């Protein structure tokens, strides 16, 4: 992929991920008590126990990743961080699906209206969005012409 196209891909991916993480983080902050309550319902004892701490750490982490994606010098690291966080969410969603329980989603805002299977697909799409700029990152030139 040419450098210009790779840069456009990275900017579009960064913008989409910034919107996603910014929106969900702000929703979790604004609805902190609801978010923590829903985390306490999780079928994973450690998450339920750490719910008040996770209620603070997750939105802060999402905002930090959004900031990394905004900063040109940290963008590639931000894509890696996005992928890892989304992968972690995929594991959590899979556990929720396998539990068979009808548990509420802990995501913020309108995203919380999705079912668990829709969440799996939604996160997978954003995982692809976060990994494409890493795959198609322009390679640095080793040799340059002196002309």
N, C-alpha and C positions, 0 to 999 in steps of 0.2 A: 504494500500500500504506500502510495506517495506521501511525503511529509505533510503536505497541505491537507490531504484527505484524513490522515491519521490525527492531525491536530483538530480538525473539525469534529471527527468522531469523539475524541477525548473531551472536547468542550460540550458537546451535546450530552454525552454520558455523564459528565460532571454536573451539568445543570439538572438533569433528571434525578440524579442521586441526591443532590443538594435539596431539591424540592421534596423528595421522599423523606430524607432524614430530618430536614428542618420541620416539615409538617408533623411528622409523627412525634418528634421530640417535644415540640410546643404543645401538641395535644396531650401528651403524657404529663407534662408539667402543669397544664391548666386543669387536668382531671386527675391529679396525683392520688387522691384518696380512692377513687374508682379503680385506677391502674393498680395500686397496691392491693386492694381488695381482690381484684381478679387474679393477680399473681399468687395470692394466698390460696386460691382454689386449684392451683396447678397440681397435677398428679406426680410432681417431682418434689419430694420433701425438702431438698436443699433450696429450691426456688421459693417454696412457700415460707420457709424460715427466713430467708434473706430478702423477702419482698420489700420491706421498707427501704433497705439499702439499694436494692435494684431499682426501686422507684426513683431514686436520685441518679444512680450511676448510668442507667441506660440512656435517659435523655441527654445527659451530659456527654456521654460517649457519641451519641448520634450527632450532636451539635459539633463536637470536636472533629468528627469525620467530615461533616459538611464543611467546616472551616479548612480542613486539609485539602479537600477537593477544590475549594475556592482559590487557595494559594497555588500559583503555578509551580513553585519549587517543591511542593509537597503532594502534588496531584497524583502521581503514580503510587506513592505510599498510601494515599487516600483511597485509591482504587483497590489496593490489596486489603486495606482495613475494611472497606465496604463489603468486599467479597467474603471476608472472614466473618463479619457480623451477620450478613445475610445467610451464610452457611450455618452459623450457630442458630439463627432463627429457624432455618429449615429443619434442623435436628429437633428443636423444641416443638415445632408444628407436627412433625412426624410422631413424636411421643404423644402429643395431644390426640392425634387421629387414632393411634393404636390403643389408647386408653379406652376408647369407646364411649367416653363420657361426653355429654352435651355441655361443654364448658364455654364460657364467653371468651372472646378474643381479647387479648391484653393490648392490642395495638391502639393507637390513638385515632380519634376522628372518624371519618367516613370509612377508613380502611377496616375498622373494627366491625363493620357490617358484613364483611366477607365471611364465607364459611371456611373451614379449615382446608378443604381440598382446593378452593380458589386461592387461599393464601399460599399453598405449596406452589401453585403455578405462578402466581404473582411474584413471589420471592425468586423463583427460578429465572424468570424473565429479568429481574433486576440483578441477579447474579451474573447472567450473561452480559448485561449492560456494563457491569463493573469489570468484567474480565476482558472484554473486547479491546479497550484501549491499551491494556497491558500486552496483549498478543500482537496488536498492530502498531505498537510503539515504534517510531522511526529509529532505525539502527544508527548509531553514531558512525560517521565516516572515519576510517583509519587513515586513508590516504586522501589528500586534497591536492588538486592541481595547483601549481604555482603560476599558472597563466593569468 
